[in-house]
Amino acid sequence: MDASHAVAPGPLDRAILKRADVILSAANLWSRADDRKCLPTATSWSIYCAAERATIEITGGFHHRRPAMELVRQIVDERSKGRSYHHRLMEYNNDASTTLADVHSLFAEAIGRIPD
């Protein structure tokens, strides 16, 4: 993947985001303590790790600049104006004001922005 050229999200990215949303389907599956280290043996996942796991399940590999990830980052930027997040997904995930409903709406909004 060439991260220097923007690639529009497509059907695989939609599938990744849908799968990430399912991975975080319940509060006990959501890790509020993201450190961007995604263990294959994890039993709870952050936004970043759910997207990583979903990407691997759907595509067989992972790149942190995949269009699905970039789209989620863009939406987090929009939602967190005025906050200085250095690692957007991690800090949005760990922000005490972020709810599981916010996480689901994040994925839903991202899916909605991918053209059919």
C-alpha distance (Angstrom), angle and dihedral (degrees) to the residues before:
residue distance angle dihedral
M1 . . .
D2 3.81 . .
A3 3.82 105.7 .
S4 3.80 91.8 -172.0
H5 3.81 90.9 73.9
A6 3.79 120.8 58.9
V7 3.79 113.4 -125.0
A8 3.78 120.5 -162.8
P9 3.80 115.2 -121.1
G10 3.78 115.1 -106.5
P11 3.81 142.2 176.5
L12 3.82 94.8 -54.1
D13 3.80 90.0 52.4
R14 3.80 90.4 50.5
A15 3.81 89.1 51.8
I16 3.82 90.6 48.3
L17 3.79 92.5 52.2
K18 3.80 92.6 46.6
R19 3.79 90.4 50.5
A20 3.83 92.3 47.0
D21 3.80 88.8 52.9
V22 3.82 90.1 52.7
I23 3.82 91.2 47.7
L24 3.82 87.2 58.1
S25 3.80 94.1 42.7
A26 3.82 95.9 129.8
A27 3.79 136.9 34.3
N28 3.82 92.8 -114.5
L29 3.83 89.2 58.4
W30 3.81 94.1 54.5
S31 3.80 117.4 89.1
R32 3.80 112.0 -151.2
A33 3.82 90.9 -169.6
D34 3.79 104.4 71.6
D35 3.79 117.0 176.4
R36 3.84 94.4 165.8
K37 3.81 90.5 -111.2
C38 3.78 105.3 121.8
L39 3.77 111.6 -165.0
P40 3.81 118.6 -159.4
T41 3.82 88.5 -137.2
A42 3.82 94.3 54.7
T43 3.79 119.5 130.6
S44 3.80 94.8 -166.1
W45 3.78 129.5 38.1
S46 3.77 141.0 -158.2
I47 3.79 121.9 -135.3
Y48 3.81 89.6 -94.6
C49 3.81 94.8 46.8
A50 3.81 93.2 44.9
A51 3.81 89.1 53.0
E52 3.81 90.7 46.2
R53 3.80 92.5 49.6
A54 3.82 91.9 45.6
T55 3.81 90.7 49.7
I56 3.80 91.7 52.3
E57 3.80 92.0 46.4
I58 3.82 93.0 49.1
T59 3.82 101.8 36.7
G60 3.80 105.2 19.1
G61 3.81 93.0 -120.1
F62 3.78 143.4 49.9
H63 3.78 137.7 -127.0
H64 3.79 118.2 173.5
R65 3.82 91.2 -142.0
R66 3.80 95.9 54.8
P67 3.85 110.6 139.3
A68 3.82 92.0 -108.8
M69 3.82 90.0 56.7
E70 3.79 92.5 45.4
L71 3.79 91.3 50.8
V72 3.81 91.5 51.4
R73 3.82 89.7 48.5
Q74 3.81 90.2 51.4
I75 3.80 91.7 53.1
V76 3.81 91.8 46.4
D77 3.83 87.9 52.8
E78 3.79 89.8 52.6
R79 3.81 92.6 47.3
S80 3.78 95.4 46.1
K81 3.80 102.5 48.0
G82 3.79 109.4 157.5
R83 3.79 94.0 25.8
S84 3.79 118.2 105.2
Y85 3.77 101.7 -137.6
H86 3.80 110.7 175.0
H87 3.81 92.6 -174.0
R88 3.77 100.7 30.1
L89 3.77 102.1 -164.6
M90 3.79 94.6 41.4
E91 3.79 95.4 46.5
Y92 3.82 94.6 42.5
N93 3.81 88.5 49.6
N94 3.82 92.0 49.0
D95 3.81 95.8 41.9
A96 3.81 108.4 116.9
S97 3.81 89.5 -136.9
T98 3.82 93.7 58.5
T99 3.81 112.9 97.3
L100 3.78 131.5 -165.4
A101 3.81 86.8 -109.3
D102 3.82 87.3 57.9
V103 3.80 89.8 52.1
H104 3.81 92.3 51.2
S105 3.80 91.9 46.3
L106 3.82 89.0 48.9
F107 3.79 90.9 57.6
A108 3.82 92.2 41.4
E109 3.79 91.8 51.6
A110 3.80 91.3 48.1
I111 3.81 91.5 49.7
G112 3.79 89.2 48.6
R113 3.81 91.3 55.5
I114 3.80 93.7 57.2
P115 3.81 110.1 94.7
D116 3.80 117.0 -125.4
